Amino acid sequence: MNKLEKIIYDALKKHPQIKLFVRDTYQNVMDLIPDKPNFTIADVKVLEGFFWGFHDVSPISNDEQHMLGCKLNIPLRMPEPGEPLTIGYWDMDFNEFHPVDDSLAWGYHKGCRLQWMGDSNERFVFNTFHDNRLCAEICSINQQEKVFLDHPIDTVSWDGKYATSFSYRRLNELMPGYGYDYEDGSFLDENESENTGLYLIDIEKNTRKLLFSLKELAAMNPTPNMRGARHFVTHTEFSKDNQFVVFMHRWIHDDPEKRFSRLITCKLDGSELSISPTTDMVSHYVWDQKWGILAYCRVNNIDGHYLFSDASMKQWRHIAPVLNSDGHQSFIPNTNQFITDTYPDGRRYAKMYRVSLENDTVELIADLKSYKEFQSPNCYKNWACDLHPRVSPKGTYVTFDSVHTRQRALCVMKLPK
């Protein structure tokens, strides 16, 4: 954002409805300017009719021989319960998509949480609705395996032994478009229920343990704006050594677009809990290649990308202050660099950057048109297409979702050295 846009954004961020009106009006005026060419730093493979979703897991296998994908079967609208999303994969020549199964539990932002099972190059897992319950399904690319877990998952640990879970029905109610419209023990009549919260799933045993209830989370270092609020958990991720999990504790009042957030880390048994020193706002984050966390958040009332040095989150550094707008981060393995993006600007162009942690340099690697029809009209029609860049396990590729061809597509681009 330029300086004027940043001033206006900061003035309106506590008033989401006004902010959206001003944004839409501004973009409508900017639409009078002719489009500029799309830019990418390297050639892009565009797979129209497919998408992935969130930025925290890569669709590309650990050996970089296969890529998972989600094939859309409906036009541009919110999915209804029972409408299938086709799950499958490509070999990296992308000559043919191999469908494997369908998911009946999905959305545009977090997909169906499709992801590889730990370090496996063949097994993957996704959420679905089966036998009248919300659950997760484990499959293999050779279709020799189909195993159901009793509960949906959010993220699988890097060794494939554990997964996190929470109520997707509650998430869908309090953050529309991010969960599923199936009942799964949401306890929506309770603002801070002691019966649901953050769960840890033992995948081999197919068991689920409640690590922290929403009631417990609401009682930890409470802030005044928590009083009378409705609490929920989302956006979980395991550290690379599988020792810690980080998750977002969020709460709202009457307006689901006015959210308050903080990060919490803990070991897998719930010990060594730490709460971020942020000021009511955390949006996106990712573990670095050791024990630190890179997050777009508000510290000392200043928004930006911050690198917390370890899971305690007691020390931090503001990264590349020139990046003054929200983004979805993904580290490039074996480097001190990460990829992040922006939401569409005034001319509806979304950008992607490569950022250095060593000297805060920022390199533009993509600048792509995001057409108006893919902008969410409101939080209940939440079909916007964010780039959500995801670096492959060996750092060869970055995958992202895009609508620059006026079709939602899963895109693959080689990362130049």
N, C-alpha and C positions, 0 to 999 in steps of 0.2 A: 504494500500500500504506500502511496505517496503521503507526504506530511499532512495535507489537508484531509485526505481520506481517513488517515489514522486518527486525527483529532475528532472528526465526526463519528467514527466507529466507537472510540472510547467514550464519547458523550452519550451514545445511544445504547451501549451494550447492556445496560441494566433495564432497557425497555425493548424487548425483542420484537414486539408487534410493530412499533414505530421504526425500529431498525430495518425490518424487512420491507416496510413500505418505502422508506428512503432508498434502500438498495435497489428495489425494483424500478422505482422512478428514475434513478440515476442510470441504471443499465438501459432502460428504454430510450433515454436521450442519447446515450452512447451508441445505441444500435444504428443511429443515423450515419455513423462513420463507417465507410466500407471496411470489410474484413481484410486483415493482413494474412499472408501465407502462414500455414502451420509450420512449426520448426521442431525438428528433432536432431540431436547430435549424431545419430546413426540411423540406418534403415530400420524400419519397424514392420514386424509381421502383425497384421490386423486380422483378428478372428471375430468377425461380426456375428452377432446373435449369442455371444458368450460373455460371461463376466466372472469375477471372483469374489470381490467384496473387500474385506478389511485388509490392513497393511501389515498385520503382525505375524502372518505365516505365509510362506512362499508356496505357490502351486507346483514349483519345479522340484523333482526328487533330489535326494542328497547326491546321487551320482550324476545328476543333470542329464539323464537319459529319457525322462518322461515328464509331462506336465499335465496336471489335473485341470479340469475346467467344468463350468456350470453352463448348461445350454438352456436358454429361455424358451418357453413354450407359450407365452402369453404376450399380448401387446403391452404398451407402456401404461400400466396401471398397477395398483397394489395387488399382490397375490391374495387369493381367497384360500381358506383352509381346504386342504385336499387337492390343490392344484400342483401338479408335479413339476419339479425342476430336474432335468436330466443330468446325471453325474457320469463323467467319463474321463478319458485321458487321450493325449497325443504322444507319439514318439516325437523327438525333437526335429524331425524333418517336416512335421505338421502336414503331411500328406492326407491323413485321415484321422477323424475323431472316433474313438472307440467308446461307445456308451456302455456303462456297466449296470447302473440302476437309477432309480428316481428318488429324490427327496421330496417329502410332503411338508417340510418345515423349513421355511427360508424367507429371506428378505433381501433387499437390494444392497444394504450397507454391510451387514455381517454375513451375507450369503447363508449357507447352511452349516457354517463352520467346517467345511471340507478341509482336510489337512492330512499330511502323511503321518503315519504312526511312528513317532520317534525317528530312529535312524534307518528305518526300513525304506527300501526302494520299490516295494511292491504293495504293501498294506497301507490302507488309508481309512479314515473315519469321517462320518458326517452325521448331522442330526436329521431325524425324520419322524413321522408319525406311523406307528405300527402296532397292531393288536390293541387299538383304542388307547394308546398311550404315547406321549412324547418320549423319545428315546434316541439313542445313537446306534449307528450301524457301522460295523467294521467289514471292509471288503478287500479284495486284492485285484490287481490288474488282470490276472489270469482267470478271475471269477471262480476260483476254487474255494473261496472262503466267504461266508456270510454269517457274522455273529452280531447279536444285538446286546447292547448294554441297556440296563433298566432305566437309565436317566440320560438326558441330553448332556453334551459336553460343551465347554467353551474352548479350552486350549489343552493340548496334550503335552506332557513333559518331554524333554529332548531325548530321554531314554525310553520313552513309550510306556512307562509303567503307571503313570498317574494322569488324571485329567481334572480340571476344575469344572465346577457346575454352579448354577444358580437358577432361579425361577425365570424362564423366558416369558411366561405369561405376565409376570409382574413387570419385567423389563418392557414389554410391549405396551403395557398400560401407562407407565410412567415416562417412557422414552419411545414414543410411537415410531414404528418402522424398524426397530432394532431387535425385537423379539418375535414371538409367534403367538397366534391367537388360539392356543390350546391350553386348557387348565393343567397345571403341573404342581399344585401345592403352592399357589402364589400368596395366599392369605391377604388378599387385597383390601379386606375390611380392617386390617390392622396397619397403622402407620409405621410402626417399628416392631415387627413381629419377632417373637422368640422362636418361632417354628420354621423360619427359612432365613437364608442368608448366603454365605459362601460355603460351598461344599468341596471336598476332595474325594475323587473317585479312584479306587484301586481297580485298575482295568482287568487284571488277571482274575481277581476275586469277584468282580462285578458288584462291589459294595460301595456305599456312599456314606461319608462322615461329614457332619456339620462342623466346620472349623470355627465360624463366628456367626452368631445370629444377628439379624438387623437390630434387635434390641441392644445387644452387646456393643455393636458398632456405634449406635447413636449415643451410648453412654461414655464413649471414649473421647476425652478432650472435647466435650460438646461446645458448640458455638451458639450464640443467640438465635441465628437464623435456622437452627435445627428444631426449635420448639414448634410443635404442631405440624412438622413436615412429614412427608411420606418418603421413606428410605428404600434404597435398592443398591444392588451390587452389579457391576459389569466390567468388561475389558480386563481380563486376567491374563497373566503371562508368567511362565516359569523362567528363572534364571538359567543361564547356559549350563551351569554345573548341577542343575536340578535340586538345589538346596533351598531356594527361596521361591515364593510366589508373590507377585505384585498384583494388586487389584484396585479398582476405583470404587470408592464409597460415595454415592450420590444421594441427593435429596432435593425434593421440589415441594412447592406449596400448591397453588391452584393452577399455575401456568406451566405445562410440561416443557415449554421452550425456555423457561428461566430456571436453569439447573445450578446447583452448587456441588462442588466436587473436591475430593482430596484423594491422594494416593496412600495406600497402606501396604507395607511389606511384612512378610513373616516367613518363618520356616514351615516346612510341610506339616509339622505337628502343631502349628499355631504359636510356637514360641518365638522369641526375639522379634516382637511386633514393633514396627516403627511407623509413624504418621508423618506425612510430608509437611514441610514448613510453608506450604503454599497458602494463598489468600483466596479461598473459596472457588478457585478455578484451576482445573487440570483437564485437558482435552484428549491428548494423544501421547503415547510414550512407547519406549522399547528398551529392553535391556541392551547394554553394550556387550562387548565380547568378553568382559570379565564379570564384575559385580556392580557396575554402575548403571544408572538409569538416565536416559535422555528423554525429557518430557517438554511438551509445550504447556506452559502453566504460568501462573502469576505468583511471583515472589516479591515481597516488599512492594506490592501494588504495581509491579512492572511486568507486563506480559512478554513472553519470549521463549526460546528454546533454552532449557537449562540442563546441564549435565550434573547429576548427583554422583558423587564419587563412589558410593557403595550403598548397600541396602538400608543402612541406617538413615540415609538422606540428610545427614547433619551438615555436610559440606556440599557446595554447589558452585557452578560457574555459568555465567550467561554466555551462550554460544552464538556467534555471528549475529550481533544485535541488528544488523541491517535487515534480517528476516523478521519483520515485525507483524507477520500474520500467521495464523494457525497452519499447521502442516502435519502430515503423516510420515513418520521417520522409519528408515530401514538402514542398518549398518552394512557397509561393504566389508566382507570378511578379510581379515589379515591386513587391514589398512586403518588409518585414523580418519576415515571419511564416512559420511552417511548421505543417503538420498532423502530428500523431503520434497513436498509439493505445496501448492497454495490452492485455495478455493478460487473459482473464477473471479477475475477482476471486473472493473467497470465495463470493459469491452467483451466480457464473457470468455476470457482466455485464462486457462489454468496453466501454471508453470511448474516445472520440476527442476530441482537444483541438486548439484553435488557439493557438499560442504566439507571443509577441512576442520578438524578439531584442533590442529596444531596452530594454524594462523588465522582461523575464521574466514578464509576465502570462500567465495560462493561462485559457482559456475552454473550458468543456465544450460540445461541439457534437453529441455522440451518446453514448448509454448504452444498450447493446443486449444482450439475453439471448443467451447462447451455451449451447445445450442440451447435456446430458451426453453424448448419443450421438455428438456431434461432437468430443468430447475424445479425443485419441489414447490408446489403452490402453498403448502402449509405442512405442519409436522405430521398430519394424518394422511397426507399423500406424499410420502417421503421416498421419492424415487430418484433423487439427485444422483449423478454419477461423479464421484470424486476419483482422482487419479489413483490414490492409494498405492504408491509405488512399493514394490517388494523385490529386494535383491535376492538372487538365487544363492543356494548354499555355498558355491565356490566363487561367487562374485562375478560370474561370466555375463549374466543377464539381469535386466530389471524388467519385471512385468508390471503392467498397470491397466486399469480400466479407463476407457475413453469413449467419447461420443463425437470426436472431431470429424468422422465420416457421416455424421447424422444417424448413425446406428450404434447402439451400445455394443462395445467390443472389448475382448480381452486382448491386450497387445504385448508383444515381446520385443525387446530391443537389447542388442549387445552393448555392454558398457565398454567404451574405449578406455584403454589403460592410461 
